[in-house]
């Protein structure tokens, strides 16, 4: 890992958000205030939401697994070449799936709920600091 990337990672933090999350494909646009994220493209509407909101969705499909949502607070947003590659590569090396969501100011990863503990260890081993310990 290049030295600059190491410095960026050591100044970055992660935070595990409470709740169980699902990925779902819905038929229409739900109330956005209740959900973590809604993405719409020409072919579908995808919702990432907490388990408790599932019954309010007009589901077409949903992923069978529940996920843990982890916020990645990058010390230098937009200018951290290789940051997501380092995180996703370390998780992939451990043979775990990952879903990535990027917003304007943060990156988020979703890992299967049963991978939560392993993911925390991987992020700490990379050098990220855990913000709120759950």
C-alpha positions in Angstrom: 0.0 0.0 0.0 1.5 3.4 -1.0 2.6 5.5 2.0 0.1 8.3 1.3 -2.8 5.8 1.2 -1.5 4.4 4.6 -1.6 7.9 6.0 -5.1 8.5 4.7 -6.4 5.2 6.2 -4.8 5.9 9.6 -6.6 9.3 9.7 -9.9 7.7 8.7 -12.6 6.1 10.8 -15.5 3.7 10.5 -18.8 3.6 12.3 -21.2 0.7 12.5 -24.7 1.9 12.2 -27.4 0.3 14.4 -30.0 -2.0 12.8 -30.4 -4.7 10.3 -30.5 -3.6 6.7 -32.0 -5.1 3.5 -31.5 -4.4 -0.2 -34.8 -4.4 -2.1 -36.2 -3.8 -5.5 -39.5 -2.0 -5.3 -42.4 -1.2 -7.7 -42.8 2.4 -6.8 -41.0 5.2 -4.9 -41.5 4.8 -1.2 -41.4 7.6 1.4 -37.7 8.6 1.3 -37.6 9.8 4.9 -37.9 6.3 6.3 -35.1 4.7 4.3 -31.4 4.9 4.3 -31.1 5.2 0.5 -33.2 5.1 -2.6 -31.6 4.7 -6.0 -33.5 4.9 -9.3 -32.2 4.2 -12.7 -34.0 3.6 -16.0 -34.7 0.0 -15.1 -35.5 -0.2 -11.4 -35.8 1.4 -8.0 -33.5 0.0 -5.2 -34.1 0.7 -1.6 -31.7 0.2 1.3 -33.6 0.3 4.5 -33.8 -1.1 8.0 -35.7 -4.4 8.6 -38.5 -2.6 10.4 -39.4 -0.7 7.2 -39.7 -3.8 5.1 -43.5 -4.3 5.4 -44.1 -0.7 4.1 -42.4 -1.4 0.8 -44.2 -2.6 -2.4 -41.6 -5.3 -2.9 -40.7 -6.9 -6.2 -37.7 -8.7 -4.9 -35.4 -8.5 -1.9 -32.0 -10.0 -1.0 -32.4 -13.0 1.3 -29.6 -11.7 3.7 -29.6 -9.0 6.3 -26.8 -6.5 6.3 -24.8 -4.4 8.7 -24.2 -0.8 7.5 -20.8 0.7 8.1 -20.0 4.3 7.4 -16.4 5.0 6.2 -15.3 8.5 7.2 -12.5 9.1 4.8 -10.0 11.7 6.0 -9.7 13.2 2.5 -12.9 12.6 0.6 -12.7 12.6 -3.3 -8.8 12.5 -3.2 -8.1 9.1 -1.7 -6.9 7.0 -4.6 -7.1 3.4 -3.7 -9.0 3.8 -0.4 -12.1 1.8 -1.4 -9.9 -0.7 -3.3 -7.9 -1.3 -0.1 -11.1 -1.8 2.0 -13.0 -3.9 -0.5 -9.8 -5.9 -1.4 -9.2 -6.8 2.3 -12.8 -7.9 2.7 -12.7 -9.9 -0.5 -9.4 -11.5 0.6 -11.4 -12.8 3.6 -13.9 -14.4 1.1 -16.7 -12.1 2.1 -19.1 -10.1 -0.1 -19.5 -6.4 0.1 -21.9 -3.8 -1.2 -20.6 -0.2 -1.6 -22.6 3.0 -1.5 -20.9 6.4 -2.0 -22.6 9.7 -1.2 -21.2 13.2 -1.5 -19.4 13.2 1.8 -19.1 9.5 2.8 -18.7 6.0 1.7 -20.7 3.1 3.1 -20.3 -0.6 3.0 -22.8 -3.2 3.7 -21.7 -6.6 4.8 -23.8 -9.6 5.7 -24.8 -9.5 9.3 -22.8 -12.6 10.2 -19.7 -10.9 8.8 -19.9 -7.9 11.1 -17.2 -9.1 13.6 -14.8 -10.2 10.9 -15.3 -6.9 9.0 -14.5 -4.8 12.2 -11.3 -6.8 12.6 -10.3 -6.2 9.0 -11.0 -2.5 9.1 -9.0 -2.1 12.3 -6.1 -4.2 10.9 -6.1 -1.8 7.9 -5.6 1.1 10.3 -9.1 2.6 10.5 -10.3 3.8 13.9 -13.7 2.6 15.1 -15.8 5.7 15.9 -18.7 4.3 17.9 -18.2 0.8 19.2 -21.3 -1.4 19.0 
